[in-house]
Amino acid sequence: MVALGVIACYAAIGLWVLGTDAAKRLGERTGWWSVPASPLLDALTVERADEVVGAPEIPGFGIRPRPEERVRIAQSYLDEFRKRVNIRVRNRAEADQRAADAIAGIRFAEATPPNWPIAEFRERIKAALDDLDAIAEVGEVDRHPELLPRIEKVERDIASMLVAPAGVRGMLYHARLALGTDRQGRSILVRAVYSIKVAIQIGLVVALVAVLFGSVLGAAAAFFGGWVDLAVVWLYSTLSSLPDLVLLGVLVFMFTGSIFDDVTKPWLSLVPIYAAMCLTFWIGPCRVVRGEVMKIKELEYIQAARAIGFGRAYILIRHALPNTLHLMFINFSLLFIAAIKNEVVLSFLGLGVKVGPSWGRMIQESTPQVINGFYWQIGAATVFMFFLVLAFNIVSDALQDAFDPKHVS
């Protein structure tokens, strides 16, 4: 029951994100979509997943990084402000106006600069940069705890120049920083949660198509026999002789440069993954259902249906296939897990999801961070994937116990 509850939570989040994306695309075409009026509805869109919410590589759960990391984070914020105020034109009034407009355009998700005069920003930025320069002259900051008050002063100055809103939007801003940020300053939590939609979507489509196609093909091979059985057995035997990952990689690579590789059309970007996995994952259900139907076609009720005069196609669809539904359910749960794990591997290799976040892309992007000891992004993707796969493994075992008489728990 706990596993089913976990799966239900993941499914609800995936459907919410999928519905939000669909509603936003429709709303932008019709003109009714309003982001300011719907902060919760807009919280898990692909734009939010790719939005910069803070400095790069901020740790999560409010964990304070080492002093050197705090200096790096502060420097990142100040560099963003400095390049906005250092606008060089001959007319001072024009320079101030353009700098004020540039400062007003700074956005770290919901956190925005206050409505100060540009002179106030310049003064605070200069003071903070002077403090950072003095800290940098000392050298290894981690070995000088006396610098902590100065670092905290710089952090207070930056906090005063980036004000988070109150209410729901403020809570959303702090929630996005709960697991920290990646190398581009994007929210790890939002990207991990948004990736649930990709995982559910790929697992559902691939498992459903592969089970239906494989089951029908395996049942037809067993029931009709002859050249049909020989052709099906030869086909899945040939495909099974190739390593799964290599075959998947080749099939996905075949779509490179096609219309499905167009990053401006995200609704087409998953088609190569669907096609590659469906062309390989049908083999398991085909084998299992073929063996089951070979036993079913010799049973008395099948022989009676033949004697009455029913056609073989009718008997196959009406009597044989329905008695293999338990095997379809088991294979569906197994292939659902396999599709999610293979998408992660393909995306890690650069052959999977190319538009928007996914757990595989998060793991791929976190490789340089792991080398530097930053584990938040790879940890978030791994934990989210772990609980979903574990829940489906438990449900798969329960289905085998309930439906398969040969399976002993």
C-alpha positions in Angstrom: 0.0 0.0 0.0 2.9 2.4 0.7 4.4 1.6 -2.7 1.0 2.3 -4.4 0.8 5.5 -2.4 4.3 6.6 -3.7 3.3 5.7 -7.2 0.1 7.7 -6.9 2.0 10.8 -5.6 4.4 10.6 -8.5 1.6 10.1 -11.0 -0.3 13.1 -9.6 2.7 15.3 -9.9 3.4 14.1 -13.4 -0.2 14.7 -14.5 -0.1 18.1 -12.8 3.0 19.1 -14.7 1.7 17.6 -18.0 -1.6 19.4 -17.6 0.1 22.7 -16.7 2.3 22.6 -19.8 -0.7 21.8 -22.0 -2.8 24.5 -20.4 0.0 27.1 -20.8 0.5 26.3 -24.5 -3.2 26.6 -25.0 -3.5 29.7 -22.9 -0.7 31.5 -24.6 -2.4 30.9 -28.0 -5.8 32.1 -26.7 -4.5 34.9 -24.5 -6.0 33.8 -21.1 -2.8 32.6 -19.5 -1.7 35.0 -16.8 1.4 34.1 -14.8 1.0 36.8 -12.1 -2.5 35.6 -11.4 -1.6 32.0 -11.0 1.7 31.5 -9.1 0.9 27.9 -8.1 -0.2 26.9 -11.6 3.0 28.4 -13.0 5.3 26.8 -10.4 6.3 23.7 -12.4 6.5 24.7 -16.0 9.5 24.1 -18.2 10.2 27.8 -18.1 10.4 27.7 -14.3 12.7 24.6 -14.5 15.1 26.6 -16.7 14.8 29.8 -14.8 17.8 31.2 -12.8 16.8 31.5 -9.1 20.2 32.2 -7.6 24.0 32.0 -7.8 25.5 28.8 -9.2 25.9 25.8 -6.9 24.1 27.0 -3.8 23.8 24.1 -1.3 20.3 23.0 -0.3 18.4 22.8 3.0 19.9 26.1 4.1 23.3 24.5 4.7 25.8 27.2 4.9 28.8 26.5 2.5 32.4 27.0 3.4 33.7 30.6 3.6 35.4 30.3 0.3 32.2 29.1 -1.3 30.3 31.9 0.4 32.7 34.4 -1.2 32.2 32.8 -4.6 28.4 33.0 -4.3 28.6 36.6 -3.2 31.0 37.5 -6.0 28.5 35.9 -8.5 25.7 38.1 -7.3 27.8 41.3 -7.3 29.2 40.6 -10.8 25.6 40.5 -12.0 24.9 43.9 -10.4 28.2 45.4 -11.4 27.8 44.8 -15.1 24.4 46.5 -14.9 25.6 49.7 -13.3 28.8 50.1 -15.3 27.2 51.6 -18.4 29.6 54.0 -20.1 28.0 56.8 -22.1 28.9 60.5 -22.2 25.7 61.8 -20.9 25.6 61.0 -17.1 21.8 61.3 -16.8 21.4 58.8 -19.7 23.9 56.5 -18.1 22.0 56.6 -14.8 18.7 56.0 -16.5 20.0 53.0 -18.5 21.7 51.6 -15.4 18.5 51.9 -13.4 16.6 50.1 -16.1 19.2 47.4 -16.2 19.1 47.0 -12.4 15.3 46.8 -12.5 15.6 44.0 -15.1 17.5 41.7 -12.7 15.4 38.6 -11.8 16.3 35.7 -9.6 12.9 34.1 -9.8 10.7 36.1 -7.5 13.6 38.0 -5.9 14.0 41.5 -7.4 15.9 44.6 -6.6 14.2 47.3 -4.4 13.2 50.7 -5.9 16.3 52.5 -4.9 18.1 55.4 -6.6 20.9 54.2 -8.8 23.4 56.1 -6.6 22.4 53.9 -3.7 23.0 50.7 -5.7 26.4 52.0 -6.8 27.4 52.8 -3.3 26.4 49.4 -1.9 27.9 47.5 -4.8 31.2 49.4 -4.4 31.4 48.8 -0.6 30.6 45.1 -1.1 33.2 44.7 -3.8 35.8 46.5 -1.6 35.1 44.0 1.2 35.5 41.1 -1.2 38.8 42.5 -2.5 40.1 42.8 1.0 39.0 39.2 1.8 40.7 38.0 -1.4 44.0 39.6 -0.4 44.1 37.4 2.7 44.3 34.3 0.6 42.8 31.0 1.9 39.6 32.3 3.5 38.8 28.9 5.2 41.8 29.3 7.4 40.9 32.8 8.6 37.7 32.7 10.8 38.2 36.4 11.6 37.0 37.2 8.1 33.5 35.7 8.8 32.0 39.0 10.1 33.1 40.7 6.9 31.7 37.9 4.7 28.4 38.2 6.6 28.3 41.9 6.0 28.7 41.3 2.2 25.9 38.8 2.3 23.6 41.2 4.2 24.3 43.9 1.6 23.4 41.5 -1.2 20.2 40.4 0.6 19.2 44.0 0.9 19.6 44.4 -2.9 17.5 41.3 -3.7 14.1 41.3 -1.9 11.8 38.2 -2.1 8.1 39.0 -2.1 5.8 38.1 0.7 3.0 35.6 0.6 2.7 32.7 -1.8 5.3 33.9 -4.2 7.8 34.3 -1.4 7.2 30.8 -0.2 7.6 29.5 -3.7 11.0 31.4 -4.0 12.3 29.8 -0.8 11.0 26.4 -1.8 12.9 26.6 -5.1 16.1 27.0 -3.2 15.4 24.1 -0.9 17.7 21.8 -2.7 20.1 24.4 -4.0 21.0 25.4 -7.5 23.0 23.9 -10.4 25.9 25.3 -12.3 23.5 27.7 -14.2 21.8 28.9 -11.0 18.6 26.9 -11.8 16.5 25.3 -9.0 17.5 21.7 -8.5 14.2 20.9 -6.8 12.0 22.3 -9.6 14.1 20.4 -12.2 13.9 17.2 -10.3 10.1 17.5 -9.7 9.5 18.5 -13.4 11.5 15.4 -14.5 8.8 13.3 -12.9 6.6 14.2 -15.8 9.3 13.0 -18.3 9.8 9.8 -16.4 6.1 9.0 -16.1 5.4 10.0 -19.7 8.2 7.8 -21.1 7.5 4.9 -18.8 3.8 4.9 -19.6 4.0 5.3 -23.4 6.9 2.8 -23.8 5.4 0.1 -21.5 1.9 0.4 -22.9 3.0 0.2 -26.6 5.6 -2.5 -26.0 3.3 -4.7 -23.9 0.4 -4.4 -26.4 2.5 -5.0 -29.5 4.6 -7.8 -28.0 1.6 -9.6 -26.5 -0.4 -9.5 -29.7 2.6 -10.6 -31.7 3.5 -13.4 -29.3 0.0 -14.6 -29.1 -0.4 -14.6 -32.9 2.9 -16.5 -33.3 1.8 -19.2 -30.8 -1.8 -19.5 -32.0 -1.2 -19.6 -35.7 2.1 -21.4 -35.7 3.8 -22.2 -39.0 5.6 -19.4 -40.8 4.1 -16.7 -38.5 5.7 -18.4 -35.5 9.0 -18.9 -37.3 9.2 -15.2 -38.4 8.4 -13.9 -34.9 10.9 -16.2 -33.2 13.6 -15.3 -35.7 12.9 -11.6 -35.3 13.1 -11.5 -31.5 16.0 -13.9 -31.4 18.0 -11.7 -33.8 17.2 -8.5 -31.8 18.0 -10.3 -28.5 21.5 -11.2 -29.7 22.4 -7.5 -29.6 23.2 -5.7 -26.3 20.1 -3.7 -25.3 22.0 -0.5 -24.6 23.9 -0.6 -27.9 20.7 -1.3 -29.8 18.9 1.5 -28.1 21.8 3.9 -28.8 21.9 3.0 -32.5 18.2 3.4 -32.9 18.1 6.8 -31.1 21.2 7.9 -33.1 19.3 7.1 -36.3 17.0 10.1 -35.6 19.8 12.6 -35.3 19.3 15.4 -37.8 15.7 14.6 -38.4 12.6 16.6 -37.6 12.5 14.8 -34.3 15.9 16.3 -33.3 14.6 19.9 -33.6 15.0 21.5 -30.1 12.4 24.1 -31.0 9.7 21.4 -31.0 9.8 19.8 -27.6 6.7 17.7 -28.3 8.7 15.8 -30.9 11.9 15.4 -29.0 10.8 12.3 -27.1 9.7 10.4 -30.3 13.2 8.9 -30.9 13.2 7.5 -27.3 9.7 6.1 -27.7 10.5 4.5 -31.0 13.9 3.0 -29.8 12.5 1.5 -26.6 9.3 0.2 -28.1 11.3 -1.5 -30.9 13.3 -3.4 -28.3 11.1 -3.7 -25.2 8.4 -5.8 -26.9 10.6 -8.9 -26.9 10.0 -9.8 -23.3 6.2 -9.7 -23.4 6.3 -11.5 -26.8 8.2 -14.4 -25.4 6.2 -14.7 -22.2 2.8 -14.4 -23.9 3.8 -16.8 -26.7 4.7 -19.5 -24.2 1.4 -19.0 -22.3 -0.8 -19.0 -25.5 0.9 -22.2 -26.6 -0.5 -23.8 -23.5 -3.9 -22.1 -23.7 -4.6 -23.1 -27.3 -4.5 -26.8 -26.3 -7.1 -26.4 -23.5 -10.6 -27.7 -23.9 -12.5 -24.5 -24.2 -10.3 -23.4 -27.1 -10.9 -26.8 -28.8 -14.6 -26.4 -28.2 -14.6 -23.0 -29.8 -12.9 -24.4 -32.8 -15.4 -27.2 -33.0 -18.3 -24.8 -32.9 -16.8 -23.0 -35.9 -15.4 -19.8 -34.6 -12.5 -18.4 -36.6 -8.9 -18.5 -35.3 -8.7 -14.7 -35.1 -11.9 -14.5 -33.1 -10.7 -17.2 -30.7 -7.4 -15.5 -30.3 -8.8 -12.0 -29.5 -11.9 -13.2 -27.5 -10.5 -16.1 -25.5 -6.7 -16.5 -25.7 -5.5 -13.0 -25.2 -7.8 -12.1 -22.2 -6.3 -15.0 -20.3 -2.8 -13.5 -20.6 -3.8 -10.2 -19.0 -2.0 -11.1 -15.8 1.2 -11.5 -17.7 0.6 -8.1 -19.4 0.2 -6.4 -16.1 3.4 -7.9 -14.7 5.4 -7.0 -17.9 3.9 -3.5 -17.9 5.2 -2.8 -14.4 8.6 -4.3 -15.3 8.9 -2.4 -18.6 7.8 0.9 -16.9 10.9 0.7 -14.6 13.2 -0.4 -17.5 12.0 2.6 -19.6 12.8 5.1 -16.9 16.2 3.6 -16.2 17.1 3.4 -19.9 16.0 7.0 -20.4 18.4 8.1 -17.6 21.3 6.1 -19.2 20.6 7.5 -22.7 20.2 11.1 -21.5 23.5 10.7 -19.5 25.2 9.6 -22.8 23.6 12.6 -24.6 21.2 10.5 -26.7 18.1 10.9 -24.7 16.1 13.9 -23.6 17.5 17.1 -25.3 14.8 19.6 -24.5 13.9 20.4 -20.9 15.1 18.7 -17.7 15.1 15.0 -16.9 16.9 12.9 -14.3 19.3 11.7 -16.9 20.3 15.2 -18.0 20.6 16.3 -14.4 23.1 13.5 -13.7 25.0 14.3 -16.9 25.2 18.0 -16.0 26.3 17.2 -12.4 29.5 15.4 -13.5 31.8 18.4 -13.1 30.0 19.3 -9.8 30.7 15.8 -8.4 34.4 16.2 -9.1 34.3 19.4 -7.1 32.4 17.8 -4.2 28.9 19.3 -5.0 26.4 16.4 -4.8 23.1 18.1 -4.6 22.0 17.8 -8.2 23.1 14.1 -8.7 21.7 13.3 -5.3 18.3 14.9 -6.0 17.9 13.1 -9.4 19.0 9.8 -7.9 16.7 10.0 -4.8 13.7 10.9 -6.9 14.4 8.1 -9.3 15.1 5.6 -6.5 11.8 6.0 -4.7 9.8 5.6 -8.0 11.7 2.6 -9.2 11.6 1.0 -5.7 7.8 1.5 -5.5 7.3 -0.1 -8.9 9.7 -3.0 -8.0 7.5 -3.7 -4.9 4.3 -3.5 -6.9 5.8 -5.8 -9.6 6.7 -8.4 -7.0 3.1 -8.2 -5.5 1.6 -8.6 -9.0 3.8 -11.7 -9.6 2.7 -13.2 -6.2 -0.9 -12.5 -7.0 -1.1 -13.6 -10.7 1.8 -15.9 -11.4 1.3 -19.4 -9.8 4.9 -20.3 -10.5 6.3 -17.3 -8.6 7.2 -18.1 -5.0 7.7 -15.2 -2.7 
